[in-house]
């Protein structure tokens, strides 16, 4: 240690003699100057003593977080065993999600948040063949986004590609996403095969989430006895009594009219767990209400409050939904106030945007629009972080109820809360403007959306069709055609709805020549005409004495489609 301090002092204050020493003497190793030579070599690693000390602290901290493998052996003096070539490979740890692989993960997550799932999937799949391979966390993010979008077959295909073909090691979350997709698709036996594969081959055990998905799949398939057997297997394997697994089985028995069996499971859960999820009480309350036992339902709810559990946002949301469903508005308001008081992020998340959506929707259901705005602006001790979906929920309902000005005020609040509007937000405002006859404002919102550069919401053909329909109904077919001509600039191709809206609008205005040209363009693009538009066009051109040319056009279009589409085109 004293030698190190001497070297560092020499680096900071080199003596005049050492500074004039020839380089050849240093290389030859002059016995009179060893400290300077060593200091010169060390100066290339650290520029100061503070940097060297920081590096030592970083390495010690790294060893505490991820100790070396020999530190995990019971006897550190025992000889190290040779690696087992047959040992199963382990999935990535969180330490792998750094550097370029973290940048890839963030890029994929940004695409998922923007709703462009196909691009997110393509980015992750292409990275498999590059030097920056995705981690299991990136693969799971893509699969989970497909599951949320109900693209269940894509989940199975992505699991096979990432983990079977590309040799990425799955973790328990990967298997849970696959099991969930199979259960939602009604393939419960396949999901059970995946579960047995985990038991036989995976280097980890199934989690409680695994049993939640499997029990729900079995109950939904009317195989409740097998679900009970799986519950016993979960307990026998040493897993804790998961309250959501019990809740699924209780709901299954209640739906089948066996309330006594559900109460037996509830009693067993309370014996095994001092603290459990309050969703179980919501299930019991539903069971009591189905049997007309209103007093028992509220007693069950009160017994939950008496336990003074610190309930998560999802649990409270389920309770609020149950209370509102059965006209217990007073109790729901009290629970909402309780959630506002307990919401102290980041230490505890007592509410989320779904909480606001439930309360706002109830206000609209009761026709109390101003109360909905008041609820939306309630913050409590610490404001809840709003997302675009929460804003869209209330903006859409305001536009539906002819409260466009209030919706626009909320739209103007979004940037101040770091929330970026998406295509749905603009869609609600455009619909509201057309409904109020404010065509110029609808065009302004549309231009604002499509002219935004990087980070702009993804515009699809459906949004363009919304504009075409509104402009045609407002008698502005020329404006619609102008927007139609610019679709290619954003890489979008019109579909059959786009063409039919414009062709119908042109024909109603009497511009049959332009309508026929657009219809011919539609036929050249091999886009089938719907039976409704087919009949309308034949009738319109027949009245103008031009039915022969439209019939020839439809006859020619019939040969452009396979037999299964010819009945639509002809």
FIMAR-108478 format. One record per residue (C-alpha): residue in one letter; x, y, z. Coordinates in steps of 0.5 Angstrom, whole numbers, padded with zeros to 4 digits, always signed. Layout:
BEGIN
aXYZ
...
END
This chain:
BEGIN
x+0000+0000+0000
x+0006+0005+0002
x+0009+0003-0005
x+0002+0005-0009
x+0002+0012-0005
x+0009+0013-0007
x+0008+0012-0014
x+0002+0016-0014
x+0006+0022-0011
x+0011+0021-0016
x+0006+0022-0022
x+0003+0028-0019
x+0010+0031-0017
x+0015+0028-0021
x+0022+0030-0019
x+0027+0035-0024
x+0032+0029-0024
x+0027+0024-0026
x+0023+0029-0032
x+0030+0029-0035
x+0032+0022-0035
x+0033+0019-0042
x+0028+0015-0045
x+0033+0009-0046
x+0035+0009-0039
x+0027+0008-0037
x+0027+0002-0042
x+0033-0001-0040
x+0031-0001-0032
x+0035+0004-0029
x+0036+0001-0022
x+0036+0008-0019
x+0029+0010-0022
x+0024+0004-0021
x+0019+0009-0018
x+0018+0013-0024
x+0018+0008-0029
x+0013+0004-0026
x+0009+0011-0025
x+0010+0012-0032
x+0006+0005-0034
x+0001+0006-0029
x-0001+0014-0031
x-0004+0011-0038
x-0009+0007-0034
x-0012+0013-0029
x-0010+0020-0029
x-0011+0021-0022
x-0012+0018-0015
x-0019+0019-0014
x-0020+0016-0021
x-0016+0010-0019
x-0020+0009-0012
x-0027+0010-0016
x-0025+0004-0020
x-0023+0000-0014
x-0030+0002-0011
x-0034+0000-0017
x-0030-0007-0018
x-0032-0008-0010
x-0039-0006-0012
x-0039-0011-0018
x-0037-0017-0014
x-0042-0016-0008
x-0048-0015-0014
x-0045-0021-0018
x-0040-0025-0014
x-0036-0030-0018
x-0038-0037-0018
x-0032-0040-0013
x-0035-0035-0008
x-0042-0039-0008
x-0039-0046-0007
x-0039-0048+0001
x-0032-0050+0001
x-0028-0045-0002
x-0021-0049-0001
x-0024-0055-0005
x-0022-0056-0012
x-0026-0053-0018
x-0030-0058-0021
x-0029-0058-0029
x-0035-0055-0033
x-0041-0060-0034
x-0042-0060-0042
x-0049-0063-0041
x-0051-0058-0036
x-0057-0054-0038
x-0056-0047-0041
x-0058-0041-0036
x-0062-0035-0039
x-0060-0028-0039
x-0059-0024-0033
x-0061-0017-0032
x-0053-0015-0033
x-0053-0017-0040
x-0058-0012-0042
x-0053-0006-0043
x-0049-0002-0048
x-0052-0004-0055
x-0056-0009-0053
x-0060-0004-0048
x-0060+0001-0054
x-0064-0005-0058
x-0069-0006-0053
x-0070+0001-0052
x-0071+0002-0059
x-0076-0005-0060
x-0080-0002-0054
x-0081+0005-0057
x-0084+0001-0063
x-0089-0003-0059
x-0091+0004-0055
x-0092+0007-0062
x-0097+0001-0064
x-0092-0001-0069
x-0092-0009-0067
x-0090-0011-0074
x-0084-0007-0074
x-0082-0008-0067
x-0082-0016-0069
x-0078-0015-0075
x-0073-0011-0071
x-0072-0016-0066
x-0072-0022-0071
x-0067-0018-0075
x-0062-0017-0069
x-0062-0025-0068
x-0057-0025-0075
x-0053-0019-0073
x-0047-0018-0068
x-0052-0015-0063
x-0057-0021-0061
x-0063-0019-0057
x-0063-0021-0050
x-0069-0026-0047
x-0072-0019-0044
x-0073-0016-0051
x-0076-0023-0054
x-0081-0023-0048
x-0083-0016-0050
x-0085-0017-0057
x-0088-0023-0055
x-0092-0020-0050
x-0094-0014-0054
x-0097-0019-0059
x-0101-0023-0053
x-0104-0016-0051
x-0106-0015-0059
x-0109-0022-0059
x-0105-0024-0064
x-0104-0031-0061
x-0101-0035-0067
x-0095-0030-0067
x-0094-0031-0060
x-0093-0038-0062
x-0089-0037-0068
x-0084-0032-0064
x-0083-0037-0059
x-0081-0042-0064
x-0076-0037-0068
x-0073-0034-0062
x-0072-0040-0057
x-0072-0046-0061
x-0069-0044-0068
x-0064-0038-0065
x-0062-0042-0059
x-0064-0036-0054
x-0065-0039-0048
x-0072-0037-0045
x-0074-0036-0038
x-0080-0037-0034
x-0083-0031-0037
x-0082-0033-0044
x-0086-0040-0042
x-0091-0036-0038
x-0093-0032-0044
x-0093-0038-0049
x-0098-0042-0044
x-0102-0036-0043
x-0103-0035-0051
x-0104-0043-0051
x-0110-0042-0046
x-0113-0036-0049
x-0113-0040-0056
x-0117-0046-0052
x-0111-0050-0053
x-0110-0052-0046
x-0107-0059-0047
x-0101-0056-0051
x-0100-0051-0045
x-0100-0057-0040
x-0095-0060-0045
x-0091-0053-0044
x-0091-0054-0037
x-0089-0061-0036
x-0083-0059-0041
x-0081-0054-0036
x-0081-0059-0030
x-0077-0064-0034
x-0072-0059-0038
x-0072-0052-0035
x-0066-0050-0030
x-0072-0047-0026
x-0079-0048-0023
x-0085-0046-0025
x-0088-0039-0022
x-0094-0037-0019
x-0096-0034-0026
x-0095-0041-0029
x-0101-0044-0025
x-0105-0038-0025
x-0105-0038-0033
x-0106-0046-0033
x-0112-0046-0028
x-0116-0040-0031
x-0115-0044-0038
x-0118-0051-0035
x-0123-0047-0031
x-0125-0044-0038
x-0125-0050-0041
x-0130-0053-0036
x-0124-0058-0033
x-0125-0055-0026
x-0123-0062-0023
x-0116-0062-0026
x-0115-0055-0024
x-0116-0057-0017
x-0111-0062-0018
x-0106-0057-0021
x-0108-0053-0015
x-0106-0059-0010
x-0099-0060-0014
x-0097-0053-0014
x-0098-0053-0006
x-0094-0060-0006
x-0089-0057-0010
x-0087-0052-0004
x-0090-0046-0008
x-0094-0041-0003
x-0102-0041-0003
x-0103-0036-0009
x-0109-0032-0008
x-0111-0031-0015
x-0110-0038-0017
x-0115-0040-0011
x-0119-0034-0014
x-0120-0037-0021
x-0122-0043-0018
x-0127-0040-0013
x-0130-0036-0019
x-0131-0043-0023
x-0135-0046-0017
x-0139-0040-0016
x-0141-0040-0024
x-0143-0047-0023
x-0147-0045-0017
x-0143-0049-0012
x-0142-0043-0007
x-0141-0048-0001
x-0134-0050-0005
x-0132-0043-0006
x-0133-0042+0001
x-0129-0048+0003
x-0123-0045-0001
x-0123-0038+0002
x-0123-0041+0009
x-0117-0045+0006
x-0114-0039+0003
x-0114-0035+0010
x-0111-0041+0014
x-0105-0041+0009
x-0104-0034+0008
x-0105-0028+0013
x-0105-0023+0007
x-0108-0025+0001
x-0111-0021-0005
x-0117-0017-0004
x-0120-0019-0011
x-0122-0026-0007
x-0127-0021-0004
x-0130-0018-0010
x-0131-0025-0013
x-0135-0027-0006
x-0139-0021-0007
x-0141-0023-0014
x-0143-0030-0011
x-0147-0027-0006
x-0150-0022-0010
x-0152-0027-0015
x-0156-0031-0010
x-0159-0024-0008
x-0155-0024-0001
x-0154-0017-0001
x-0152-0016+0006
x-0147-0022+0006
x-0144-0019+0000
x-0143-0012+0004
x-0140-0016+0010
x-0135-0019+0006
x-0133-0013+0003
x-0133-0010+0010
x-0129-0015+0013
x-0123-0014+0008
x-0123-0007+0010
x-0122-0009+0017
x-0116-0013+0016
x-0113-0006+0013
x-0109-0009+0008
x-0105-0005+0003
x-0108-0006-0003
x-0105-0005-0010
x-0108-0001-0015
x-0111-0007-0019
x-0114-0010-0013
x-0118-0003-0011
x-0120-0003-0019
x-0123-0009-0019
x-0127-0007-0012
x-0129-0001-0015
x-0132-0004-0021
x-0136-0009-0017
x-0138-0004-0013
x-0140+0001-0019
x-0143-0005-0022
x-0148-0006-0016
x-0150+0001-0015
x-0146+0002-0009
x-0143+0009-0011
x-0142+0012-0004
x-0137+0006-0002
x-0134+0007-0009
x-0133+0014-0008
x-0130+0013-0001
x-0125+0007-0004
x-0123+0012-0009
x-0121+0018-0004
x-0117+0012+0000
x-0113+0011-0006
x-0112+0018-0007
x-0109+0019+0000
x-0105+0012+0000
x-0102+0014-0007
x-0095+0016-0005
x-0090+0014-0011
x-0085+0011-0012
x-0086+0008-0005
x-0093+0006-0006
x-0097+0006-0012
x-0104+0006-0010
x-0108+0008-0016
x-0107+0008-0024
x-0110+0011-0030
x-0115+0005-0030
x-0118+0008-0023
x-0119+0014-0027
x-0122+0011-0033
x-0127+0007-0028
x-0129+0013-0024
x-0130+0018-0031
x-0134+0012-0034
x-0139+0012-0029
x-0140+0019-0029
x-0141+0019-0036
x-0146+0013-0035
x-0150+0018-0030
x-0150+0024-0035
x-0145+0028-0030
x-0140+0030-0035
x-0138+0036-0031
x-0137+0031-0025
x-0133+0027-0030
x-0128+0033-0031
x-0127+0034-0024
x-0126+0027-0022
x-0120+0027-0028
x-0117+0033-0025
x-0117+0030-0018
x-0109+0029-0016
x-0109+0027-0008
x-0103+0028-0005
x-0098+0026-0011
x-0101+0026-0018
x-0102+0020-0022
x-0098+0020-0028
x-0103+0020-0034
x-0102+0016-0040
x-0105+0018-0047
x-0110+0012-0046
x-0113+0016-0040
x-0114+0022-0044
x-0117+0019-0050
x-0122+0015-0046
x-0125+0022-0043
x-0123+0026-0050
x-0127+0021-0054
x-0133+0021-0049
x-0133+0029-0049
x-0133+0029-0056
x-0139+0024-0057
x-0143+0028-0052
x-0142+0034-0056
x-0137+0037-0051
x-0132+0039-0056
x-0129+0045-0053
x-0128+0041-0046
x-0124+0036-0050
x-0120+0041-0054
x-0118+0044-0047
x-0116+0037-0045
x-0112+0036-0051
x-0108+0043-0050
x-0106+0040-0043
x-0103+0034-0045
x-0096+0037-0047
x-0096+0040-0040
x-0097+0033-0037
x-0091+0030-0042
x-0097+0026-0045
x-0096+0026-0053
x-0103+0025-0057
x-0103+0019-0061
x-0108+0017-0068
x-0114+0016-0063
x-0113+0023-0060
x-0113+0026-0067
x-0119+0022-0069
x-0124+0023-0063
x-0122+0031-0065
x-0123+0030-0072
x-0130+0026-0071
x-0132+0032-0066
x-0130+0037-0071
x-0134+0034-0077
x-0140+0033-0072
x-0140+0040-0070
x-0139+0043-0077
x-0132+0045-0076
x-0129+0043-0082
x-0123+0048-0082
x-0121+0045-0075
x-0122+0038-0077
x-0117+0040-0083
x-0113+0043-0078
x-0112+0037-0074
x-0111+0033-0079
x-0105+0037-0082
x-0102+0038-0075
x-0102+0030-0075
x-0099+0028-0081
x-0094+0034-0082
x-0091+0032-0075
x-0084+0029-0076
x-0080+0024-0072
x-0084+0022-0066
x-0091+0023-0070
x-0097+0018-0068
x-0097+0013-0074
x-0103+0015-0079
x-0106+0009-0082
x-0111+0008-0088
x-0117+0008-0083
x-0115+0015-0081
x-0115+0018-0088
x-0122+0014-0089
x-0125+0018-0083
x-0123+0025-0087
x-0125+0022-0093
x-0132+0021-0090
x-0133+0027-0087
x-0131+0032-0092
x-0135+0028-0097
x-0141+0029-0093
x-0139+0036-0092
x-0140+0037-0099
x-0132+0038-0100
x-0130+0032-0105
x-0125+0036-0108
x-0121+0037-0101
x-0122+0030-0100
x-0119+0028-0107
x-0113+0033-0105
x-0111+0029-0099
x-0112+0022-0103
x-0107+0024-0108
x-0102+0026-0102
x-0103+0019-0099
x-0097+0016-0103
x-0092+0021-0100
x-0093+0017-0093
x-0092+0010-0096
x-0100+0009-0095
x-0104+0005-0100
x-0112+0007-0101
x-0116+0001-0099
x-0123-0001-0102
x-0127+0004-0097
x-0122+0009-0099
x-0124+0009-0106
x-0132+0007-0105
x-0132+0013-0101
x-0129+0018-0106
x-0133+0015-0112
x-0140+0015-0109
x-0138+0022-0107
x-0136+0024-0114
x-0143+0020-0117
x-0147+0024-0112
x-0144+0031-0114
x-0145+0029-0122
x-0138+0028-0123
x-0139+0021-0127
x-0133+0022-0131
x-0128+0023-0125
x-0132+0018-0121
x-0131+0013-0127
x-0123+0014-0127
x-0122+0013-0120
x-0126+0007-0121
x-0122+0004-0126
x-0116+0006-0122
x-0119+0002-0117
x-0120-0004-0122
x-0113-0004-0124
x-0110-0004-0117
x-0114-0011-0116
x-0119-0008-0111
x-0125-0011-0110
x-0132-0007-0110
x-0137-0009-0105
x-0144-0011-0107
x-0147-0005-0104
x-0142+0000-0108
x-0143-0005-0114
x-0151-0004-0114
x-0150+0004-0113
x-0146+0005-0119
x-0150+0001-0124
x-0156+0005-0122
x-0153+0011-0122
x-0149+0010-0129
x-0156+0007-0132
x-0160+0013-0130
x-0155+0017-0134
x-0155+0013-0140
x-0148+0010-0139
x-0149+0003-0136
x-0146+0000-0142
x-0139+0003-0140
x-0139+0001-0133
x-0142-0006-0134
x-0136-0007-0139
x-0131-0004-0133
x-0134-0009-0128
x-0134-0015-0133
x-0126-0013-0134
x-0125-0013-0127
x-0128-0020-0126
x-0122-0023-0129
x-0117-0020-0125
x-0119-0024-0119
x-0119-0031-0116
x-0126-0035-0117
x-0127-0033-0109
x-0127-0026-0110
x-0131-0026-0117
x-0138-0025-0114
x-0136-0019-0111
x-0132-0016-0117
x-0138-0018-0122
END
